[in-house]
């Protein structure tokens, strides 16, 4: 974990396909249901810079 509690970029890179698939499924479910869970609405979104 990074200092700010985010996963290390190498972890994200190694799990990219799994993360993308899970995120896609979650967003499709939100679209079908017509609502977004409160946790997602309250989330802090950060930018991960590529070096």
Short mmCIF file of the C-alpha atoms (twelve columns), coordinates in Angstrom:
data_MODEL
# 
_entry.id   MODEL 
# 
loop_
_atom_site.group_PDB 
_atom_site.id 
_atom_site.type_symbol 
_atom_site.label_atom_id 
_atom_site.label_alt_id 
_atom_site.label_comp_id 
_atom_site.label_asym_id 
_atom_site.label_seq_id 
_atom_site.Cartn_x 
_atom_site.Cartn_y 
_atom_site.Cartn_z 
_atom_site.pdbx_PDB_model_num 
ATOM 1  C CA . UNK A 1  0.000   0.000  0.000   1 
ATOM 2  C CA . UNK A 2  1.058   3.522  -0.689  1 
ATOM 3  C CA . UNK A 3  1.242   6.265  1.925   1 
ATOM 4  C CA . UNK A 4  -2.293  7.379  1.082   1 
ATOM 5  C CA . UNK A 5  -3.784  3.885  1.372   1 
ATOM 6  C CA . UNK A 6  -3.941  3.201  -2.362  1 
ATOM 7  C CA . UNK A 7  -2.554  -0.029 -3.817  1 
ATOM 8  C CA . UNK A 8  0.963   0.074  -5.204  1 
ATOM 9  C CA . UNK A 9  0.945   0.734  -8.982  1 
ATOM 10 C CA . UNK A 10 2.620   -2.635 -9.658  1 
ATOM 11 C CA . UNK A 11 -0.300  -4.415 -7.979  1 
ATOM 12 C CA . UNK A 12 -2.735  -2.508 -10.163 1 
ATOM 13 C CA . UNK A 13 -0.688  -3.300 -13.268 1 
ATOM 14 C CA . UNK A 14 -0.548  -7.045 -12.490 1 
ATOM 15 C CA . UNK A 15 -4.270  -7.266 -11.716 1 
ATOM 16 C CA . UNK A 16 -5.367  -4.965 -14.551 1 
ATOM 17 C CA . UNK A 17 -7.605  -7.429 -16.414 1 
ATOM 18 C CA . UNK A 18 -9.282  -8.696 -13.240 1 
ATOM 19 C CA . UNK A 19 -9.878  -5.141 -12.027 1 
ATOM 20 C CA . UNK A 20 -11.259 -4.037 -15.394 1 
ATOM 21 C CA . UNK A 21 -13.622 -7.008 -15.585 1 
ATOM 22 C CA . UNK A 22 -14.913 -6.455 -12.050 1 
ATOM 23 C CA . UNK A 23 -15.318 -2.718 -12.574 1 
ATOM 24 C CA . UNK A 24 -17.152 -3.310 -15.859 1 
ATOM 25 C CA . UNK A 25 -19.560 -5.768 -14.207 1 
ATOM 26 C CA . UNK A 26 -20.215 -3.339 -11.354 1 
ATOM 27 C CA . UNK A 27 -20.873 -0.397 -13.666 1 
ATOM 28 C CA . UNK A 28 -23.178 -2.516 -15.878 1 
ATOM 29 C CA . UNK A 29 -25.149 -3.531 -12.791 1 
ATOM 30 C CA . UNK A 30 -25.465 0.118  -11.719 1 
ATOM 31 C CA . UNK A 31 -26.656 0.999  -15.219 1 
ATOM 32 C CA . UNK A 32 -29.245 -1.825 -15.261 1 
ATOM 33 C CA . UNK A 33 -30.519 -1.033 -11.760 1 
ATOM 34 C CA . UNK A 34 -30.582 2.707  -12.414 1 
ATOM 35 C CA . UNK A 35 -28.817 3.587  -9.181  1 
ATOM 36 C CA . UNK A 36 -25.331 3.887  -7.758  1 
ATOM 37 C CA . UNK A 37 -24.509 2.528  -4.272  1 
ATOM 38 C CA . UNK A 38 -23.962 5.216  -1.629  1 
ATOM 39 C CA . UNK A 39 -20.370 4.039  -1.054  1 
ATOM 40 C CA . UNK A 40 -19.541 4.768  -4.688  1 
ATOM 41 C CA . UNK A 41 -21.152 8.206  -4.503  1 
ATOM 42 C CA . UNK A 42 -19.127 9.051  -1.388  1 
ATOM 43 C CA . UNK A 43 -15.809 7.741  -2.768  1 
ATOM 44 C CA . UNK A 44 -12.696 9.853  -3.177  1 
ATOM 45 C CA . UNK A 45 -11.305 9.470  -6.677  1 
ATOM 46 C CA . UNK A 46 -7.608  10.022 -7.198  1 
ATOM 47 C CA . UNK A 47 -5.416  10.184 -10.276 1 
ATOM 48 C CA . UNK A 48 -2.648  7.621  -10.639 1 
ATOM 49 C CA . UNK A 49 0.083   9.169  -12.751 1 
ATOM 50 C CA . UNK A 50 2.083   7.067  -15.180 1 
ATOM 51 C CA . UNK A 51 5.834   7.634  -15.125 1 
# 
